Structures are given as C-alpha cells and as structure tokens.
Amino acid sequence: MTDVVLVTAVAVALAAAARSTWSPCGRSMLSTLTPVGERGRGHRFGATAAWFVAGGILGGLCLGALGAGLAAAVAAAGPSSQVTTAVALGLLLVGTALDAELGGVALPIHRRQVNERWLDRYRNGIYGLGFGWQIGVGLATYIMTAGVYLVPLLGALTGRPWEALALGGLFGAVRGLAVLGGRSLRTPAALADFHRRLDALGRRSQRAMVAVEAAGAVAVAGVLWPSAAVAVAVAVAAVVGAVALRRRRVAPTTRPVAAPVAPVEWSPAPDPAG
C-alpha cells in the first residue's frame, strides 16, 4: 500500500510543480529571467537559468526535508499501512475538492512575492539562486494548488524519509526548470505572445491538477477497498464533471485581451505581506 502512495505522490509533485507556473511569481520569472531581460542587465541567460534551477532544487530539498522529518515521525509511530493509506486518501480528496473549488471553497491565497529589487542590487548568481530557492520550496510564494501541501504530507505517509526528501527535490527541480520556457524569448513581441498563450492554458492547468489528484484518490481507494474503487471513481468523476460543466455555462462569452508584458522587469504592486 505504501508503494501506491509513493507513486501517487510523485504524480502529484509533478502536476503541482507544473501548475505553480501560473502563479504570479512563476509568471514574473518567465517575464523577467529571459534572454532579452538578462542581456539588458549584462548577464548571460544560460548562467542565470542554471543558478535558478540549482536554487529550485535546493528549495525543493528544503520542502522535502519537512516531509522527511514528518516521515521519520510516522515511522517511529508505526501506524499500519491501512491507516496511512486511508489518511492519504483523505488528503487527496480534500486536495481535489479545494482545487476544484467545490461548494465555492477555494484554497486560501498566500500572498507572498519574490523581491524584484534583487535584480538591481545583486549579481545574477545571487538573484538566480535566491529566486529559484523561493520558487522551489513552494511554500514561500503564492500557492496555486493544494498539491504543494500534499507533496510533504504524502511523502511523510510513506514513512521513508529519503523518499520524502527526494519527492521534494523532484518538485523543486520541475519548478526550477520552468524558467527554460523563456529561453527563446528574445524580443518584446515574442514575450507578449508567449504570455498570451500561457494565459489561455491557465484554466486547463487547473483542470489537469484536479484530474491528477482525483486519479490518485481513485488509485489509493482501489488498493484500500478494491470493491469500492469503481464507486469512488464514478463519484469523483461526477462531481468534477459537474463543476467543470457549471463553469463552462457561467463563463463569459468574450474574454479581454491580455495586456502586453514588460520585456525586462516585472514590478508587482507593493504587498504588505512582503
């Protein structure tokens, strides 16, 4: 049973890292750390991106360390695999509900941005590593999905600290590698077009995150209660499908055109939270 929790945790970590690209911080990195932006600051994009990815991995390992500590506590407590699997199922169902915004209840927004002033104060190695760490640790900036919380929690339920640590590192690596999405953006027009396409995929990324969590819940339920797996699958699919259909019906028929994105620096409104 522990193995299915681990496999589900890996899928959730990958999906959560990808979904987090649509956070204000993720978008700011894709508009700021680009070839045109780094050239304007006198740095090479490849070097900055390497520092950013390294920071993302380091941040992810810090998130994984949290999961590893909890995993050690779980191992010391010695609960049965049925208990830990049941807890994993409960967490996945809660995550699915929050990300699907069932009943109008959504994940609370953690308003925390990276400090764009670092771009002027420090060299690319410092701000690349620092920004990457904040992105990779997941909990230090805007949180777009309950999957970020599920990464250390599901890792903890394996009861194996090294696997929980690696899970966090995987999350951070994927988050850091997202910066390479801007490697071909060498003109302001290309940057603006890229962000228009990114905006168009935002809702799909949310639906994909919900689908991964729901599929994980079904898989865990199938191991825990094989006879009930089909019923759980049908119930989850019906609820998620109903939410998606309702949103489609209430969606506006026209959408405003996204404003062009600044090619060099991204300056969010001041946030009292930091």
C-alpha positions, 0 to 999 in steps of 0.5 A: 500500500505504501508503494501506491502512495509513493507513486501517487505522490510523485504524480502529484509533485509533478502536476503541482510543480507544473501548475505553480507556473501560473502563479504570479511569481512563476509568471514574473520569472518567465517575464523577467529571467529571459534572454532579452531581460538578462542581456539588458542587465549584462548577464548571460541567460544560460548562467542565470537559468542554471543558478535558478534551477540549482536554487529550485532544487535546493528549495525543493530539498528544503520542502522535502526535508519537512516531509522527511522529518514528518516521515521519520515521525510516522515511522517511529509511530508505526501506524499500519499501512491501512491507516496511512493509506486511508489518511492519504486518501483523505488528503487527496480528496480534500486536495481535489475538492479545494482545487476544484473549488467545490461548494465555492471553497477555494484554497486560501491565497498566500500572498507572498512575492519574490523581491524584484529589487534583487535584480538591481542590487545583486549579481545574477548568481545571487538573484538566480539562486535566491529566486529559484530557492523561493520558487522551489520550496513552494511554500514561500510564494503564492500557492496555486494548488493544494498539491504543494501541501500534499507533496510533504504530507504524502511523502511523510505517509510513506514513512521513508524519509529519503523518499520524502526528501527526494519527492521534494527535490523532484518538485523543486527541480520541475519548478526550477526548470520552468524558467527554460520556457523563456529561453527563446524569448528574445524580443518584446513581441515574442514575450507578449505572445508567449504570455498570451498563450500561457494565459489561455492554458491557465484554466486547463492547468487547473483542470489537469491538477484536479484530474491528477489528484482525483486519479490518485484518490481513485488509485489509493481507494482501489488498493484500500477497498478494491470493491469500492474503487469503481464507486469512488471513481464514478463519484469523483468523476461526477462531481468534477464533471459537474463543476467543470460543466457549471463553469463552462455555462457561467463563463463569459462569452468574450474574454479581454485581451491580455495586456502586453508584458514588460520585456525586462522587469516585472514590478508587482504592486507593493504587498504588505505581506512582503 
